[in-house]
Amino acid sequence: MSLEDVQAVITSAKARGLEHLEGFIRHRAPGMAEERVRETAEVAVEIIESVPIFLARATQEARQRQMVKTVQPVLDHAERYFLRPVDLIPEMTMGLAGLLDDTYLVLRILQNLDEGPEPFLDWDLEFPVAFLRGLVGKEIGSKLDALSVAAMEEVSQQLALVWEQVAHDA
């Protein structure tokens, strides 16, 4: 996983300024006071900037628990989506606003990891997930929720194939 690439995407989007993000927020919440638009944009940027930290911490936890083969493919899925320049909200044209969907997907995948029999990170991601879902909207949020579940299912299928191969070889 290349957290440097994730950070570079964030830095590049930030270099283009807050205009697209603030415009996106105005579009999603017409009539919102300008001060509130700026505050909402600031919170969104803070959440977006936390993605490399979340991914690094999840990777570290996977190593400590000796779960890299299980967890890393899920995290890689989130990273690939984050690094894809054209997705549900493209950062190529939308700057920071284009990272809202990417960030939402990363956080939903981390939430899914926490839903096992024992919490993986035991982080309360409810606020940032709800905040981002409010910004991306129900339609995009639902698509991203489905992608997060699909990522978990894909890894589950890969693990089943590995176990089947191991059993066959034995």
Secondary structure, 3 states (H helix, E strand, C coil): CCHHHHHHHHHHHHHCCCHHHHHHHHHHCCCCCHHHHHHHHHHHHHHHHCHHHHHHHHHHHHHHCCCHHHHHHHHHHHHHHHHCCCCCCCHHHHHHHHHHHHHHHHHHHHHHHHCCCCCCCCCCCHHHHHHHHHHHHHHHHHHHHHHHHHHHHHHHHHHHHHHHHHHHHC
